[in-house]
Amino acid sequence: MPLYEYYCSNCQSKFELLVSHKHADDIVCMKCHSEKVRRLLSVFAAPRSDVATADGSDSAPSMGSCGCGGGGCGCH
Ligand SMILES: [Zn+2]
């Protein structure tokens, strides 16, 4: 299962969650249980995600660099 990072706009907190892809958009905040959460890029890709997508998302340095195993994180 991929590890996702979520941001809650209700309590302005970020949290990480292991979740299957089909449930990735059906998440509530771990702290305030708000549904106002949005999924961020995988934490594996987060440090370099801005660089990777700056010149086109199709030119990612290497497949699987985000650690999602391919497609799970939506960055491919
Ligand atoms: Zn919250």
N, CA, C, O and the ligand as a Tripos MOL2 file, in Angstrom:
@<TRIPOS>MOLECULE
protein
  305   303    77     0     0
PROTEIN
NO_CHARGES

@<TRIPOS>ATOM
      1 N           0.8420   -1.2060    0.0000 N.3       1 MET1
      2 CA          0.0000    0.0000    0.0000 C.3       1 MET1
      3 C           0.8760    1.2550    0.0000 C.2       1 MET1
      4 O           1.8690    1.3270    0.7250 O.2       1 MET1
      5 N           0.5140    2.2090   -0.7900 N.am      2 PRO2
      6 CA          1.3170    3.4360   -0.8270 C.3       2 PRO2
      7 C           1.0790    4.3080    0.3960 C.2       2 PRO2
      8 O           0.0190    4.2820    1.0220 O.2       2 PRO2
      9 N           2.0950    5.0680    0.7030 N.am      3 LEU3
     10 CA          1.9990    6.0140    1.8070 C.3       3 LEU3
     11 C           1.6540    7.3820    1.2390 C.2       3 LEU3
     12 O           2.3940    7.9270    0.4200 O.2       3 LEU3
     13 N           0.5460    7.9260    1.6690 N.am      4 TYR4
     14 CA          0.1150    9.2260    1.1920 C.3       4 TYR4
     15 C           0.2770   10.2630    2.2910 C.2       4 TYR4
     16 O           0.2380    9.9570    3.4830 O.2       4 TYR4
     17 N           0.4610   11.4980    1.8480 N.am      5 GLU5
     18 CA          0.4900   12.5960    2.7930 C.3       5 GLU5
     19 C          -0.7250   13.4660    2.5220 C.2       5 GLU5
     20 O          -1.0220   13.8010    1.3760 O.2       5 GLU5
     21 N          -1.4120   13.8240    3.5780 N.am      6 TYR6
     22 CA         -2.6250   14.6150    3.4480 C.3       6 TYR6
     23 C          -2.4810   15.9160    4.2140 C.2       6 TYR6
     24 O          -1.7570   16.0170    5.2040 O.2       6 TYR6
     25 N          -3.1950   16.8950    3.7150 N.am      7 TYR7
     26 CA         -3.2280   18.1790    4.3950 C.3       7 TYR7
     27 C          -4.6730   18.5120    4.7410 C.2       7 TYR7
     28 O          -5.5510   18.4790    3.8790 O.2       7 TYR7
     29 N          -4.9130   18.8330    6.0020 N.am      8 CYS8
     30 CA         -6.2500   19.1780    6.4520 C.3       8 CYS8
     31 C          -6.3940   20.6960    6.4720 C.2       8 CYS8
     32 O          -5.6600   21.3860    7.1780 O.2       8 CYS8
     33 N          -7.3300   21.2040    5.7050 N.am      9 SER9
     34 CA         -7.5320   22.6560    5.6610 C.3       9 SER9
     35 C          -8.3690   23.1390    6.8350 C.2       9 SER9
     36 O          -8.5270   24.3430    7.0340 O.2       9 SER9
     37 N          -8.8860   22.2390    7.5850 N.am     10 ASN10
     38 CA         -9.6740   22.6210    8.7570 C.3      10 ASN10
     39 C          -8.7880   22.9490    9.9510 C.2      10 ASN10
     40 O          -8.9600   23.9900   10.5860 O.2      10 ASN10
     41 N          -7.8420   22.0670   10.2610 N.am     11 CYS11
     42 CA         -6.9540   22.3010   11.3980 C.3      11 CYS11
     43 C          -5.5270   22.5960   10.9380 C.2      11 CYS11
     44 O          -4.6110   22.6950   11.7540 O.2      11 CYS11
     45 N          -5.3470   22.7360    9.6150 N.am     12 GLN12
     46 CA         -4.0480   23.0820    9.0450 C.3      12 GLN12
     47 C          -2.9290   22.1550    9.5120 C.2      12 GLN12
     48 O          -1.8410   22.5980    9.8790 O.2      12 GLN12
     49 N          -3.2160   20.9000    9.4890 N.am     13 SER13
     50 CA         -2.1830   19.9470    9.8640 C.3      13 SER13
     51 C          -1.9610   18.9630    8.7270 C.2      13 SER13
     52 O          -2.8460   18.7100    7.9100 O.2      13 SER13
     53 N          -0.7760   18.4270    8.6990 N.am     14 LYS14
     54 CA         -0.4610   17.4110    7.7140 C.3      14 LYS14
     55 C          -0.2750   16.0820    8.4290 C.2      14 LYS14
     56 O           0.2170   16.0140    9.5560 O.2      14 LYS14
     57 N          -0.6830   15.0370    7.7400 N.am     15 PHE15
     58 CA         -0.4930   13.7150    8.3210 C.3      15 PHE15
     59 C          -0.2710   12.7260    7.1970 C.2      15 PHE15
     60 O          -0.6430   12.9600    6.0470 O.2      15 PHE15
     61 N           0.3430   11.6220    7.5600 N.am     16 GLU16
     62 CA          0.6480   10.5920    6.5870 C.3      16 GLU16
     63 C          -0.2060    9.3740    6.8650 C.2      16 GLU16
     64 O          -0.5410    9.0650    8.0090 O.2      16 GLU16
     65 N          -0.5450    8.6980    5.7950 N.am     17 LEU17
     66 CA         -1.4590    7.5770    5.9460 C.3      17 LEU17
     67 C          -1.1530    6.5250    4.8960 C.2      17 LEU17
     68 O          -0.9400    6.8260    3.7220 O.2      17 LEU17
     69 N          -1.1380    5.2960    5.3510 N.am     18 LEU18
     70 CA         -1.0670    4.1870    4.4090 C.3      18 LEU18
     71 C          -2.4830    3.8310    4.0050 C.2      18 LEU18
     72 O          -3.3000    3.4590    4.8470 O.2      18 LEU18
     73 N          -2.7750    3.9440    2.7210 N.am     19 VAL19
     74 CA         -4.1430    3.7250    2.2860 C.3      19 VAL19
     75 C          -4.1460    3.1200    0.8890 C.2      19 VAL19
     76 O          -3.3180    3.4650    0.0450 O.2      19 VAL19
     77 N          -5.0690    2.2320    0.6640 N.am     20 SER20
     78 CA         -5.1830    1.6680   -0.6730 C.3      20 SER20
     79 C          -5.6810    2.7270   -1.6430 C.2      20 SER20
     80 O          -6.3650    3.6710   -1.2490 O.2      20 SER20
     81 N          -5.3360    2.5650   -2.9030 N.am     21 HIS21
     82 CA         -5.5900    3.6220   -3.8760 C.3      21 HIS21
     83 C          -7.0760    3.9420   -3.9980 C.2      21 HIS21
     84 O          -7.4480    5.1050   -4.1550 O.2      21 HIS21
     85 N          -7.9130    2.9370   -3.9290 N.am     22 LYS22
     86 CA         -9.3410    3.1810   -4.1330 C.3      22 LYS22
     87 C          -9.9600    3.9500   -2.9800 C.2      22 LYS22
     88 O         -11.0610    4.4870   -3.1060 O.2      22 LYS22
     89 N          -9.2540    4.0040   -1.8540 N.am     23 HIS23
     90 CA         -9.7480    4.7760   -0.7230 C.3      23 HIS23
     91 C          -8.9720    6.0710   -0.5270 C.2      23 HIS23
     92 O          -9.1750    6.7850    0.4550 O.2      23 HIS23
     93 N          -8.0970    6.3630   -1.4520 N.am     24 ALA24
     94 CA         -7.1860    7.4970   -1.2590 C.3      24 ALA24
     95 C          -7.9260    8.8330   -1.2190 C.2      24 ALA24
     96 O          -7.4330    9.8010   -0.6390 O.2      24 ALA24
     97 N          -9.0900    8.8860   -1.8250 N.am     25 ASP25
     98 CA         -9.8310   10.1470   -1.8480 C.3      25 ASP25
     99 C         -10.9980   10.1390   -0.8680 C.2      25 ASP25
    100 O         -11.8780   10.9970   -0.9200 O.2      25 ASP25
    101 N         -10.9880    9.1770    0.0030 N.am     26 ASP26
    102 CA        -12.0760    9.0610    0.9740 C.3      26 ASP26
    103 C         -11.4750    9.0320    2.3700 C.2      26 ASP26
    104 O         -11.5950    8.0530    3.1070 O.2      26 ASP26
    105 N         -10.8240   10.1390    2.7080 N.am     27 ILE27
    106 CA        -10.0440   10.2040    3.9380 C.3      27 ILE27
    107 C         -10.5480   11.3460    4.8060 C.2      27 ILE27
    108 O         -10.9250   12.4040    4.3020 O.2      27 ILE27
    109 N         -10.5510   11.1270    6.0790 N.am     28 VAL28
    110 CA        -10.8650   12.2100    7.0060 C.3      28 VAL28
    111 C          -9.6250   12.4860    7.8480 C.2      28 VAL28
    112 O          -8.7590   11.6260    8.0070 O.2      28 VAL28
    113 N          -9.5600   13.6980    8.3800 N.am     29 CYS29
    114 CA         -8.4100   14.1120    9.1630 C.3      29 CYS29
    115 C          -8.2550   13.2290   10.3990 C.2      29 CYS29
    116 O          -9.2280   12.8950   11.0750 O.2      29 CYS29
    117 N          -7.0130   12.8640   10.6690 N.am     30 MET30
    118 CA         -6.7610   12.0090   11.8200 C.3      30 MET30
    119 C          -6.9370   12.7750   13.1280 C.2      30 MET30
    120 O          -7.1500   12.1720   14.1800 O.2      30 MET30
    121 N          -6.8470   14.0980   13.0620 N.am     31 LYS31
    122 CA         -6.9010   14.8850   14.2970 C.3      31 LYS31
    123 C          -8.3000   15.4280   14.5710 C.2      31 LYS31
    124 O          -8.8260   15.2840   15.6750 O.2      31 LYS31
    125 N          -8.9020   16.0590   13.5460 N.am     32 CYS32
    126 CA        -10.1940   16.6940   13.7880 C.3      32 CYS32
    127 C         -11.3200   15.9730   13.0590 C.2      32 CYS32
    128 O         -12.4880   16.3360   13.1900 O.2      32 CYS32
    129 N         -10.9590   14.9470   12.2890 N.am     33 HIS33
    130 CA        -11.9390   14.1400   11.5700 C.3      33 HIS33
    131 C         -12.7140   14.9390   10.5230 C.2      33 HIS33
    132 O         -13.8070   14.5500   10.1100 O.2      33 HIS33
    133 N         -12.1420   16.0400   10.1100 N.am     34 SER34
    134 CA        -12.7660   16.8120    9.0520 C.3      34 SER34
    135 C         -12.5770   16.1130    7.7130 C.2      34 SER34
    136 O         -11.5990   15.3940    7.5100 O.2      34 SER34
    137 N         -13.5080   16.3270    6.8160 N.am     35 GLU35
    138 CA        -13.3560   15.7800    5.4680 C.3      35 GLU35
    139 C         -12.6340   16.7480    4.5470 C.2      35 GLU35
    140 O         -12.4340   16.4650    3.3660 O.2      35 GLU35
    141 N         -12.2440   17.8910    5.0920 N.am     36 LYS36
    142 CA        -11.5740   18.9040    4.2700 C.3      36 LYS36
    143 C         -10.0880   18.6150    4.1710 C.2      36 LYS36
    144 O          -9.2480   19.4360    4.5400 O.2      36 LYS36
    145 N          -9.7890   17.4510    3.6740 N.am     37 VAL37
    146 CA         -8.3980   17.0740    3.5040 C.3      37 VAL37
    147 C          -8.1120   16.9190    2.0170 C.2      37 VAL37
    148 O          -8.9690   16.5160    1.2310 O.2      37 VAL37
    149 N          -6.8900   17.2490    1.6650 N.am     38 ARG38
    150 CA         -6.5020   16.9970    0.2780 C.3      38 ARG38
    151 C          -5.2100   16.2140    0.2680 C.2      38 ARG38
    152 O          -4.3510   16.3750    1.1360 O.2      38 ARG38
    153 N          -5.0950   15.3780   -0.7160 N.am     39 ARG39
    154 CA         -3.9460   14.5130   -0.7950 C.3      39 ARG39
    155 C          -2.7700   15.2420   -1.3990 C.2      39 ARG39
    156 O          -2.9000   15.8870   -2.4390 O.2      39 ARG39
    157 N          -1.6490   15.1460   -0.7660 N.am     40 LEU40
    158 CA         -0.4300   15.7130   -1.3120 C.3      40 LEU40
    159 C           0.3080   14.6250   -2.0760 C.2      40 LEU40
    160 O          -0.1100   13.4670   -2.1040 O.2      40 LEU40
    161 N           1.3920   15.0150   -2.6830 N.am     41 LEU41
    162 CA          2.1940   14.0150   -3.3540 C.3      41 LEU41
    163 C           2.7570   13.0380   -2.3360 C.2      41 LEU41
    164 O           2.8750   13.3440   -1.1500 O.2      41 LEU41
    165 N           3.0940   11.8800   -2.8190 N.am     42 SER42
    166 CA          3.6980   10.8930   -1.9520 C.3      42 SER42
    167 C           4.8860   11.4920   -1.2170 C.2      42 SER42
    168 O           5.6440   12.2810   -1.7810 O.2      42 SER42
    169 N           5.0410   11.1190    0.0230 N.am     43 VAL43
    170 CA          6.1490   11.6680    0.8040 C.3      43 VAL43
    171 C           7.4850   11.2500    0.2260 C.2      43 VAL43
    172 O           8.5000   11.9030    0.4710 O.2      43 VAL43
    173 N           7.4970   10.1720   -0.5360 N.am     44 PHE44
    174 CA          8.7450    9.7370   -1.1430 C.3      44 PHE44
    175 C           9.1790   10.7160   -2.2400 C.2      44 PHE44
    176 O          10.3700   10.9010   -2.4880 O.2      44 PHE44
    177 N           8.1990   11.3310   -2.8840 N.am     45 ALA45
    178 CA          8.5160   12.2310   -3.9870 C.3      45 ALA45
    179 C           8.4950   13.6860   -3.5440 C.2      45 ALA45
    180 O           8.9700   14.5530   -4.2760 O.2      45 ALA45
    181 N           7.9660   13.9680   -2.3860 N.am     46 ALA46
    182 CA          7.7430   15.3420   -1.9730 C.3      46 ALA46
    183 C           8.9900   16.2220   -2.0080 C.2      46 ALA46
    184 O           8.9110   17.3530   -2.4880 O.2      46 ALA46
    185 N          10.1370   15.7490   -1.5210 N.am     47 PRO47
    186 CA         11.3090   16.6370   -1.4880 C.3      47 PRO47
    187 C          11.7350   17.1210   -2.8550 C.2      47 PRO47
    188 O          12.2900   18.2140   -2.9680 O.2      47 PRO47
    189 N          11.4900   16.3320   -3.9130 N.am     48 ARG48
    190 CA         11.9390   16.7200   -5.2400 C.3      48 ARG48
    191 C          10.7840   16.8780   -6.2120 C.2      48 ARG48
    192 O          11.0120   17.0050   -7.4150 O.2      48 ARG48
    193 N           9.5730   16.8730   -5.7330 N.am     49 SER49
    194 CA          8.4270   16.8810   -6.6330 C.3      49 SER49
    195 C           8.3760   18.1570   -7.4660 C.2      49 SER49
    196 O           7.9780   18.1210   -8.6300 O.2      49 SER49
    197 N           8.7720   19.2800   -6.8830 N.am     50 ASP50
    198 CA          8.7260   20.5360   -7.6180 C.3      50 ASP50
    199 C           9.7060   20.5130   -8.7860 C.2      50 ASP50
    200 O           9.4150   21.0180   -9.8700 O.2      50 ASP50
    201 N          10.8520   19.9280   -8.5500 N.am     51 VAL51
    202 CA         11.8480   19.8480   -9.6040 C.3      51 VAL51
    203 C          11.4010   18.8850  -10.6920 C.2      51 VAL51
    204 O          11.5710   19.1520  -11.8820 O.2      51 VAL51
    205 N          10.8310   17.7680  -10.2730 N.am     52 ALA52
    206 CA         10.4630   16.7340  -11.2190 C.3      52 ALA52
    207 C           9.3470   17.2030  -12.1500 C.2      52 ALA52
    208 O           9.2990   16.8050  -13.3140 O.2      52 ALA52
    209 N           8.4660   18.0320  -11.6500 N.am     53 THR53
    210 CA          7.3240   18.4230  -12.4560 C.3      53 THR53
    211 C           7.5370   19.7620  -13.1490 C.2      53 THR53
    212 O           6.7100   20.1770  -13.9620 O.2      53 THR53
    213 N           8.6330   20.4410  -12.8370 N.am     54 ALA54
    214 CA          8.8550   21.7710  -13.3890 C.3      54 ALA54
    215 C           9.0140   21.7300  -14.9030 C.2      54 ALA54
    216 O           8.5570   22.6320  -15.6050 O.2      54 ALA54
    217 N           9.6600   20.6860  -15.4010 N.am     55 ASP55
    218 CA          9.9020   20.6120  -16.8470 C.3      55 ASP55
    219 C           9.0590   19.5180  -17.4890 C.2      55 ASP55
    220 O           9.4370   18.9580  -18.5180 O.2      55 ASP55
    221 N           7.9430   19.2220  -16.8940 N.am     56 GLY56
    222 CA          7.0800   18.2080  -17.4870 C.3      56 GLY56
    223 C           7.0760   16.9410  -16.6730 C.2      56 GLY56
    224 O           8.1270   16.3610  -16.4010 O.2      56 GLY56
    225 N           5.8920   16.5120  -16.2840 N.am     57 SER57
    226 CA          5.8070   15.3530  -15.4050 C.3      57 SER57
    227 C           6.2220   14.0620  -16.1090 C.2      57 SER57
    228 O           6.5450   13.0710  -15.4550 O.2      57 SER57
    229 N           6.2120   14.0750  -17.4420 N.am     58 ASP58
    230 CA          6.5500   12.8530  -18.1620 C.3      58 ASP58
    231 C           8.0480   12.5770  -18.1770 C.2      58 ASP58
    232 O           8.4830   11.4880  -18.5490 O.2      58 ASP58
    233 N           8.8310   13.5680  -17.7700 N.am     59 SER59
    234 CA         10.2710   13.3910  -17.8080 C.3      59 SER59
    235 C          10.8250   13.1450  -16.4160 C.2      59 SER59
    236 O          11.9060   13.6180  -16.0650 O.2      59 SER59
    237 N          10.0750   12.4050  -15.6410 N.am     60 ALA60
    238 CA         10.5610   12.0540  -14.3050 C.3      60 ALA60
    239 C          11.8700   11.2960  -14.4310 C.2      60 ALA60
    240 O          12.0440   10.5070  -15.3590 O.2      60 ALA60
    241 N          12.7810   11.5270  -13.5160 N.am     61 PRO61
    242 CA         14.1190   10.9420  -13.6290 C.3      61 PRO61
    243 C          14.1200    9.4340  -13.7670 C.2      61 PRO61
    244 O          14.8770    8.8890  -14.5700 O.2      61 PRO61
    245 N          13.2860    8.7460  -12.9980 N.am     62 SER62
    246 CA         13.2560    7.3020  -13.1240 C.3      62 SER62
    247 C          11.9380    6.7750  -12.6060 C.2      62 SER62
    248 O          11.3690    7.3050  -11.6510 O.2      62 SER62
    249 N          11.4700    5.7480  -13.2360 N.am     63 MET63
    250 CA         10.2080    5.1730  -12.8120 C.3      63 MET63
    251 C          10.3440    4.5950  -11.4060 C.2      63 MET63
    252 O          11.3390    3.9500  -11.0760 O.2      63 MET63
    253 N           9.3480    4.8340  -10.6080 N.am     64 GLY64
    254 CA          9.3580    4.2960   -9.2660 C.3      64 GLY64
    255 C          10.1340    5.1340   -8.2900 C.2      64 GLY64
    256 O          10.3150    4.7280   -7.1420 O.2      64 GLY64
    257 N          10.6010    6.3010   -8.7100 N.am     65 SER65
    258 CA         11.3820    7.1350   -7.7990 C.3      65 SER65
    259 C          10.5550    7.6350   -6.6400 C.2      65 SER65
    260 O          11.0910    8.0040   -5.5940 O.2      65 SER65
    261 N           9.2390    7.6490   -6.8280 N.am     66 CYS66
    262 CA          8.3900    8.1090   -5.7500 C.3      66 CYS66
    263 C           8.1110    6.9880   -4.7610 C.2      66 CYS66
    264 O           7.5960    7.2380   -3.6710 O.2      66 CYS66
    265 N           8.4450    5.7580   -5.1260 N.am     67 GLY67
    266 CA          8.2730    4.6730   -4.2040 C.3      67 GLY67
    267 C           6.8820    4.0880   -4.1540 C.2      67 GLY67
    268 O           6.5900    3.2550   -3.2960 O.2      67 GLY67
    269 N           6.0120    4.5140   -5.0690 N.am     68 CYS68
    270 CA          4.6440    4.0260   -5.0120 C.3      68 CYS68
    271 C           4.4960    2.7110   -5.7720 C.2      68 CYS68
    272 O           3.4470    2.0710   -5.6950 O.2      68 CYS68
    273 N           5.5180    2.3050   -6.4940 N.am     69 GLY69
    274 CA          5.4310    1.0670   -7.2420 C.3      69 GLY69
    275 C           4.8050    1.2410   -8.6050 C.2      69 GLY69
    276 O           4.6190    0.2620   -9.3270 O.2      69 GLY69
    277 N           4.4740    2.4730   -8.9770 N.am     70 GLY70
    278 CA          3.9740    2.7310  -10.3150 C.3      70 GLY70
    279 C           2.5210    3.1030  -10.3480 C.2      70 GLY70
    280 O           1.6530    2.2310  -10.3070 O.2      70 GLY70
    281 N           2.2360    4.3940  -10.4210 N.am     71 GLY71
    282 CA          0.8740    4.8390  -10.6230 C.3      71 GLY71
    283 C           0.0730    5.0450   -9.3560 C.2      71 GLY71
    284 O          -0.9280    5.7600   -9.3740 O.2      71 GLY71
    285 N           0.4750    4.4570   -8.2910 N.am     72 GLY72
    286 CA         -0.3110    4.5440   -7.0720 C.3      72 GLY72
    287 C          -0.4020    5.9520   -6.5330 C.2      72 GLY72
    288 O          -1.4080    6.3270   -5.9310 O.2      72 GLY72
    289 N           0.6400    6.7330   -6.7440 N.am     73 CYS73
    290 CA          0.6590    8.0690   -6.1590 C.3      73 CYS73
    291 C           0.1400    9.1120   -7.1330 C.2      73 CYS73
    292 O          -0.0380   10.2680   -6.7490 O.2      73 CYS73
    293 N          -0.1070    8.7400   -8.3840 N.am     74 GLY74
    294 CA         -0.6220    9.6900   -9.3660 C.3      74 GLY74
    295 C           0.4270   10.6200   -9.9410 C.2      74 GLY74
    296 O           0.0750   11.5760  -10.6310 O.2      74 GLY74
    297 N           1.6850   10.3790   -9.6860 N.am     75 CYS75
    298 CA          2.7360   11.2510  -10.1910 C.3      75 CYS75
    299 C           3.3560   10.7010  -11.4640 C.2      75 CYS75
    300 O           4.3440   11.2540  -11.9470 O.2      75 CYS75
    301 N           2.8120    9.6390  -12.0160 N.am     76 HIS76
    302 CA          3.3790    9.0730  -13.2310 C.3      76 HIS76
    303 C           2.5840    9.5170  -14.4550 C.2      76 HIS76
    304 O           2.9160    9.1360  -15.5770 O.2      76 HIS76
    305 ZN         -7.9090   18.3480   10.7090 Zn       77 ZN77
@<TRIPOS>BOND
     1     1     2 1
     2     2     3 1
     3     3     4 2
     4     3     5 am
     5     5     6 1
     6     6     7 1
     7     7     8 2
     8     7     9 am
     9     9    10 1
    10    10    11 1
    11    11    12 2
    12    11    13 am
    13    13    14 1
    14    14    15 1
    15    15    16 2
    16    15    17 am
    17    17    18 1
    18    18    19 1
    19    19    20 2
    20    19    21 am
    21    21    22 1
    22    22    23 1
    23    23    24 2
    24    23    25 am
    25    25    26 1
    26    26    27 1
    27    27    28 2
    28    27    29 am
    29    29    30 1
    30    30    31 1
    31    31    32 2
    32    31    33 am
    33    33    34 1
    34    34    35 1
    35    35    36 2
    36    35    37 am
    37    37    38 1
    38    38    39 1
    39    39    40 2
    40    39    41 am
    41    41    42 1
    42    42    43 1
    43    43    44 2
    44    43    45 am
    45    45    46 1
    46    46    47 1
    47    47    48 2
    48    47    49 am
    49    49    50 1
    50    50    51 1
    51    51    52 2
    52    51    53 am
    53    53    54 1
    54    54    55 1
    55    55    56 2
    56    55    57 am
    57    57    58 1
    58    58    59 1
    59    59    60 2
    60    59    61 am
    61    61    62 1
    62    62    63 1
    63    63    64 2
    64    63    65 am
    65    65    66 1
    66    66    67 1
    67    67    68 2
    68    67    69 am
    69    69    70 1
    70    70    71 1
    71    71    72 2
    72    71    73 am
    73    73    74 1
    74    74    75 1
    75    75    76 2
    76    75    77 am
    77    77    78 1
    78    78    79 1
    79    79    80 2
    80    79    81 am
    81    81    82 1
    82    82    83 1
    83    83    84 2
    84    83    85 am
    85    85    86 1
    86    86    87 1
    87    87    88 2
    88    87    89 am
    89    89    90 1
    90    90    91 1
    91    91    92 2
    92    91    93 am
    93    93    94 1
    94    94    95 1
    95    95    96 2
    96    95    97 am
    97    97    98 1
    98    98    99 1
    99    99   100 2
   100    99   101 am
   101   101   102 1
   102   102   103 1
   103   103   104 2
   104   103   105 am
   105   105   106 1
   106   106   107 1
   107   107   108 2
   108   107   109 am
   109   109   110 1
   110   110   111 1
   111   111   112 2
   112   111   113 am
   113   113   114 1
   114   114   115 1
   115   115   116 2
   116   115   117 am
   117   117   118 1
   118   118   119 1
   119   119   120 2
   120   119   121 am
   121   121   122 1
   122   122   123 1
   123   123   124 2
   124   123   125 am
   125   125   126 1
   126   126   127 1
   127   127   128 2
   128   127   129 am
   129   129   130 1
   130   130   131 1
   131   131   132 2
   132   131   133 am
   133   133   134 1
   134   134   135 1
   135   135   136 2
   136   135   137 am
   137   137   138 1
   138   138   139 1
   139   139   140 2
   140   139   141 am
   141   141   142 1
   142   142   143 1
   143   143   144 2
   144   143   145 am
   145   145   146 1
   146   146   147 1
   147   147   148 2
   148   147   149 am
   149   149   150 1
   150   150   151 1
   151   151   152 2
   152   151   153 am
   153   153   154 1
   154   154   155 1
   155   155   156 2
   156   155   157 am
   157   157   158 1
   158   158   159 1
   159   159   160 2
   160   159   161 am
   161   161   162 1
   162   162   163 1
   163   163   164 2
   164   163   165 am
   165   165   166 1
   166   166   167 1
   167   167   168 2
   168   167   169 am
   169   169   170 1
   170   170   171 1
   171   171   172 2
   172   171   173 am
   173   173   174 1
   174   174   175 1
   175   175   176 2
   176   175   177 am
   177   177   178 1
   178   178   179 1
   179   179   180 2
   180   179   181 am
   181   181   182 1
   182   182   183 1
   183   183   184 2
   184   183   185 am
   185   185   186 1
   186   186   187 1
   187   187   188 2
   188   187   189 am
   189   189   190 1
   190   190   191 1
   191   191   192 2
   192   191   193 am
   193   193   194 1
   194   194   195 1
   195   195   196 2
   196   195   197 am
   197   197   198 1
   198   198   199 1
   199   199   200 2
   200   199   201 am
   201   201   202 1
   202   202   203 1
   203   203   204 2
   204   203   205 am
   205   205   206 1
   206   206   207 1
   207   207   208 2
   208   207   209 am
   209   209   210 1
   210   210   211 1
   211   211   212 2
   212   211   213 am
   213   213   214 1
   214   214   215 1
   215   215   216 2
   216   215   217 am
   217   217   218 1
   218   218   219 1
   219   219   220 2
   220   219   221 am
   221   221   222 1
   222   222   223 1
   223   223   224 2
   224   223   225 am
   225   225   226 1
   226   226   227 1
   227   227   228 2
   228   227   229 am
   229   229   230 1
   230   230   231 1
   231   231   232 2
   232   231   233 am
   233   233   234 1
   234   234   235 1
   235   235   236 2
   236   235   237 am
   237   237   238 1
   238   238   239 1
   239   239   240 2
   240   239   241 am
   241   241   242 1
   242   242   243 1
   243   243   244 2
   244   243   245 am
   245   245   246 1
   246   246   247 1
   247   247   248 2
   248   247   249 am
   249   249   250 1
   250   250   251 1
   251   251   252 2
   252   251   253 am
   253   253   254 1
   254   254   255 1
   255   255   256 2
   256   255   257 am
   257   257   258 1
   258   258   259 1
   259   259   260 2
   260   259   261 am
   261   261   262 1
   262   262   263 1
   263   263   264 2
   264   263   265 am
   265   265   266 1
   266   266   267 1
   267   267   268 2
   268   267   269 am
   269   269   270 1
   270   270   271 1
   271   271   272 2
   272   271   273 am
   273   273   274 1
   274   274   275 1
   275   275   276 2
   276   275   277 am
   277   277   278 1
   278   278   279 1
   279   279   280 2
   280   279   281 am
   281   281   282 1
   282   282   283 1
   283   283   284 2
   284   283   285 am
   285   285   286 1
   286   286   287 1
   287   287   288 2
   288   287   289 am
   289   289   290 1
   290   290   291 1
   291   291   292 2
   292   291   293 am
   293   293   294 1
   294   294   295 1
   295   295   296 2
   296   295   297 am
   297   297   298 1
   298   298   299 1
   299   299   300 2
   300   299   301 am
   301   301   302 1
   302   302   303 1
   303   303   304 2
@<TRIPOS>SUBSTRUCTURE
     1 MET1         2 RESIDUE 1 A MET
     2 PRO2         6 RESIDUE 1 A PRO
     3 LEU3        10 RESIDUE 1 A LEU
     4 TYR4        14 RESIDUE 1 A TYR
     5 GLU5        18 RESIDUE 1 A GLU
     6 TYR6        22 RESIDUE 1 A TYR
     7 TYR7        26 RESIDUE 1 A TYR
     8 CYS8        30 RESIDUE 1 A CYS
     9 SER9        34 RESIDUE 1 A SER
    10 ASN10       38 RESIDUE 1 A ASN
    11 CYS11       42 RESIDUE 1 A CYS
    12 GLN12       46 RESIDUE 1 A GLN
    13 SER13       50 RESIDUE 1 A SER
    14 LYS14       54 RESIDUE 1 A LYS
    15 PHE15       58 RESIDUE 1 A PHE
    16 GLU16       62 RESIDUE 1 A GLU
    17 LEU17       66 RESIDUE 1 A LEU
    18 LEU18       70 RESIDUE 1 A LEU
    19 VAL19       74 RESIDUE 1 A VAL
    20 SER20       78 RESIDUE 1 A SER
    21 HIS21       82 RESIDUE 1 A HIS
    22 LYS22       86 RESIDUE 1 A LYS
    23 HIS23       90 RESIDUE 1 A HIS
    24 ALA24       94 RESIDUE 1 A ALA
    25 ASP25       98 RESIDUE 1 A ASP
    26 ASP26      102 RESIDUE 1 A ASP
    27 ILE27      106 RESIDUE 1 A ILE
    28 VAL28      110 RESIDUE 1 A VAL
    29 CYS29      114 RESIDUE 1 A CYS
    30 MET30      118 RESIDUE 1 A MET
    31 LYS31      122 RESIDUE 1 A LYS
    32 CYS32      126 RESIDUE 1 A CYS
    33 HIS33      130 RESIDUE 1 A HIS
    34 SER34      134 RESIDUE 1 A SER
    35 GLU35      138 RESIDUE 1 A GLU
    36 LYS36      142 RESIDUE 1 A LYS
    37 VAL37      146 RESIDUE 1 A VAL
    38 ARG38      150 RESIDUE 1 A ARG
    39 ARG39      154 RESIDUE 1 A ARG
    40 LEU40      158 RESIDUE 1 A LEU
    41 LEU41      162 RESIDUE 1 A LEU
    42 SER42      166 RESIDUE 1 A SER
    43 VAL43      170 RESIDUE 1 A VAL
    44 PHE44      174 RESIDUE 1 A PHE
    45 ALA45      178 RESIDUE 1 A ALA
    46 ALA46      182 RESIDUE 1 A ALA
    47 PRO47      186 RESIDUE 1 A PRO
    48 ARG48      190 RESIDUE 1 A ARG
    49 SER49      194 RESIDUE 1 A SER
    50 ASP50      198 RESIDUE 1 A ASP
    51 VAL51      202 RESIDUE 1 A VAL
    52 ALA52      206 RESIDUE 1 A ALA
    53 THR53      210 RESIDUE 1 A THR
    54 ALA54      214 RESIDUE 1 A ALA
    55 ASP55      218 RESIDUE 1 A ASP
    56 GLY56      222 RESIDUE 1 A GLY
    57 SER57      226 RESIDUE 1 A SER
    58 ASP58      230 RESIDUE 1 A ASP
    59 SER59      234 RESIDUE 1 A SER
    60 ALA60      238 RESIDUE 1 A ALA
    61 PRO61      242 RESIDUE 1 A PRO
    62 SER62      246 RESIDUE 1 A SER
    63 MET63      250 RESIDUE 1 A MET
    64 GLY64      254 RESIDUE 1 A GLY
    65 SER65      258 RESIDUE 1 A SER
    66 CYS66      262 RESIDUE 1 A CYS
    67 GLY67      266 RESIDUE 1 A GLY
    68 CYS68      270 RESIDUE 1 A CYS
    69 GLY69      274 RESIDUE 1 A GLY
    70 GLY70      278 RESIDUE 1 A GLY
    71 GLY71      282 RESIDUE 1 A GLY
    72 GLY72      286 RESIDUE 1 A GLY
    73 CYS73      290 RESIDUE 1 A CYS
    74 GLY74      294 RESIDUE 1 A GLY
    75 CYS75      298 RESIDUE 1 A CYS
    76 HIS76      302 RESIDUE 1 A HIS
    77 ZN77       305 GROUP 0 **** ****
